Amino acid sequence: MYPQILQDSLGRSLTLPQRPLRVVSLVPSQTEFLIEAGLGQRLIGITKYCIHPQAVCRQINKVGGTKDADCALILSMKPDLVIANKEENPKDLIDMLSLEVPVWVSDVCNLTDALQMMRALGVVLDLPHAEKICSRIAKDFEKLLVDSPQSFHRVLYLIWKAPYMAAGTDTFISAMLPFVGCMNALMEKRYPVLSEVAIQALAPDLLFLSSEPYHFREKHLLQMRELLPSTRCMLVDGELFSWYGSRLQHSPLYFKGLRQAIGAV
């Protein structure tokens, strides 16, 4: 069975000389999935932003942030495999690590990608609960599609303040919006910076203020209601829109509640 040659989500080839017994994860949403899927004590390193499940993550060594993970520290831990992501981790970090250790890189833009990522890691790492998690997520999201609304609200989803930044069309967040009965008010890709004038010009039906990466609060909600008096402004749980691992198990029920709150039923 080993050595084993694999391809990650980017089509990159990597060789596993043995069953991965020492794994480092550089992506919070994937870390949560690996733990819930049964990786257990084989997970030896995570980022400081890997916070779920809290009781387990507190006990695992931290290697820095998603953007500035300590390459030397990671290599000193002698991992058999590093789990990374194209968007969340810098290419130069991935390239440096890849010189010394196999690095499996995901590229997740929508629900299908997320399920493929989890199923692939389930096979690579022999995770006992991976398929059960994926099946539950797929089933619950399918129910949302069956009950999807006939019309969609135009929504602007803000992820950052000073400057304001929003989720563009080719993001995982944007792919989640239809499940809430919404469509992205933006036409731009990635995470464009927006001025207050640009936000007003968009005139969205809804404005979602995310709990992460910037933690919008009630005071920001009041500010945006003054800026957009004709727009319904709401605080939303950013993890349930952007964490593309096992946290997606909790998204359908939350999205259903949001649908009801905004009248998209």
N, C-alpha and C positions, 0 to 999 in steps of 0.2 A: 504493500500500500504506500509506503514511503521509500524514497523521496516522492513528493507529489507536486505536480506542476499545475498551478491555478491561474485563472484570470479574474481580476477584480472588476468593478463596475466601469472602469475606464478602458478595459481591454488590456491592461498591463499584465504581463506574465510574471509570476513569482513562484519560487520553489520553496516548498516546505520540506526540510530534510527529515523532520519527525513530527509526531502529533504535537500541536502547540500546547505546552504546559505552562508557559509564562507569557501572558498577553498584556499589552498596554493599549488602552483605548484613549484616543484624543478627542472624542466627540461625546458630549453629554447625553444626547438622546440615544446614541448607540450603546453607551456605557450602561444606561438603565436597562436597555433590552438584553444585553449580554448577561447582566446579573439575574434578571427575572427569568431568562431562558435557561439558566442553570450553569453558567460558567464557573461560579463558585470561586474557590481560592486560586484558580488559575489566572485570575485578573490581578496583576501585581502593581499596576500603575494607571492613574487616571489624571485628568486635569482638575484644577481647582473649581471649575464650573460644573463638574460632574457631581450633582448633589442628590440625585434620586437613584435608588432608595437611600435616604439619609443615614440610617443606622449602619448600613453596609459601607457606603462611600466614605464615611468618617474614618473607617479603619484601613483604607487603602492609601498607599503612598501617592503623593501628588507630584506631578512633573512640570507644573507651570500652567499657563493658560492655553487656550486653543490656538491662539496666534503666536505665542511666544514660548511654547514648550521647550524645555531644556534638552537639547539633543544629546549632549554629553551624559546627562543624568539618565536619560532613557537607555542609552547604550550600555551604561554601567550596570543597569539592572539585568542585562543579558536576556532580553525577551526573545521568544521564539517567533512572535508575530506582533505587529503593531497595526491597530485599526484606526484609519484616518478618513477624512472626507475632503473632497475637492474644494468645496466652498469654505469650510470652516478652518481648514489648516493650510498654511502657506506652502506653495509648491517647493520652495527651496528647503524647507524643513523635511518634507516628504522625500525629496531627492537625496538629501544628506543621510537620512535614516535608511533609505533603500540601498545605499552602498554597503551597509553592514548587516541589515536584518530585513526579512520579508515585511513589506508594508501593503496591506489590503486597503484600497481606497474606494470609498463609495461615492456615488454621484446621484443625489436624490432630488428630483424636481416635482414629483407628484406621488400619489398614493401607490400606483403600480410600482414605481421605483423603490418606494419604501418597503413594500412587501417582498420584492425581489431581493433587496439588500438583506432583510432579516432572514429570509429562507436560505440565501447563499451562505451567510455566516452560520446559520444553524447546521448546514452540512459541513462547512470547513472546520468548525469547532466542535462538532458533535454535541449540539445543545439539545437536551431532552425535551424542553418545553417550547422550542421555537415554533414548530408547526401549529401547536395549539394556540399560541398567541396570534400568529398570522391568520389562522382560520377565523378566530373570533373577530379580529379587526375587519377582515374582508366581509364577513357576514353582516356586521353592524353598519358598515358604510353602504353596503348594497341596499339595506333597508331604507337608508336615507335617500338613496337615488330613486327608489320606487316611489317614495312620497315627495319627490322634488317639486318645488313650486313651478307655476306656469310663467311667472315673470320674476325678474331679478332686480334687486336694489343696486344702485351704483354706490360702491363703498371705497373710501380712501383709508388705507390701513397704515398708520404711522408707527414706526419702530424706534424713532430717535427724535430728540429735541436739541436745538442749539448746535448744529442746524437741524431743521426738520428733515427727516428721511422717511421714505415710504417704501412699502413692498411693491416691486414692479411685477410685470406680467409673467416673467419666467422664473418665479420663485415658488417654493413649496407653499408658502402662505397664500399666494394667489390661487394656487391649485385647490386649496381648501375652501375658498370663498363660496363656490357654487353649492357646497354642502350646507351652507348657511342661508341659501337663497339670495346670494349676492354675486355681483360681477365687479371686477376691478375697474375703478374709475380712471386708473392710469393706463396710458398706452406705452409708456417707457419700460425698459427692461431693468433688471437688477434692483438696486436701491437708490433711486435718484434723490438728490437734495432738492427741497422745495421751499420757496419763499412763501411768506404769508399771502402775498398777492397771487402767486401761482395756485395756492390751496383754494383761495376764494374763487379763482377763475374756473377751477374744476367743478365747483358747485355740486359736490356729491350728495346723494340722498342720505348717506350714512358716513360717519367718521368713527373708525375703530382706533382707540388708543391702547396700545399693547402694554402688558405688564413686563415685557422684556424684548430686547436687551435693555432698553431704557424703561424704567418703571414709572409709567404715567400714573398720576394720582388724581384725586378729586379736584385739586386746585387747577390742574391742567385742563380737566374737563370743563370747568367754568370758563377758563380763558378761551378755549376753542369754541364754546357756545357763543361767546361774544364775537369771535371772528366769523363764525358761520351760523348766524341766527336762524337760517332756514334749514339747517342740516341737523339731523339727530345724531348726537355725539354719545359714544358709549365706551366704557372701559372694558377690555376683554382680556382673557387669559392667554398670554402669548405662548405658553408652553403647549397648550392644546391646539394651537394653530401651526406651530413651527417645529415641535419635537417629533421627528419622524421615526421614532422607535416604538417601544411597547407602550408609551404614553398615549399613543393613538387609540388604545383600548378605551380611554375615557373621553375621547373627542366626540364621538357620535351623540352621546347623551347631552353633552354640553352644547353642541351645535343645534340639536333639536330644541333645546331651551332658548337659544338665541333666536332661532326661527320664530318661535312663538312670541318672543319679546318684541321683535321688529315687524311681526305680521306677515312673515314670509311662510305661509302655511297653505 
